[in-house]
Amino acid sequence: MIRGLLPPELDHGGLSSALGSVFRDIEDVYGFTVHASLGRVGGELDEVATLALYRIVQEAVGNAVRHAGVSEATVTFESANGTVTATIRDEGCGFDAEGVPGDGCVGLAGMRERAAFVGGSVVVQTSPDGGTTVRASVPVQSTGGRNG
């Protein structure tokens, strides 16, 4: 059970390498292609922020695979002004964020909680038939669950 909590790929190859492995697995299993522009971003993040961003991207891509009704998504990373931002975009069916019942938002709530834990945020832009964009931003110096 603990094996899935701390991916060894994060220790060995860093965030970009670990996500690349996830994306290859997704393509092998589901035939879903992730077009990724990850670069070497993530090396400046501490372990807690790195794990949070890894899990957020993993969840957002998983949501695209399960719910978007498309066969591809794009993931990009940007580092600026002390913040690393991951953007996950699909051109799928989108959804009415206001109309999703509480149980249906567990994944979204989890992403937001992970980001908030390290002093970051997650913003979801979506609409029915308009695709979905998830932007997760975490500070280079995370709070690691500390307030302030």
Secondary structure, 3 states (H helix, E strand, C coil): CHHHCCCHHHHHHHHHHHHHHHHHHHHHHHCCEEEEECCCCCCCCCHHHHHHHHHHHHHHHHHHHHHCCCCEEEEEEEEECCEEEEEEEECCCCCCHHHCCHHHHHHHHHHHHHHHHCCCEEEEEECCCCCEEEEEEEECCCCCCCCC
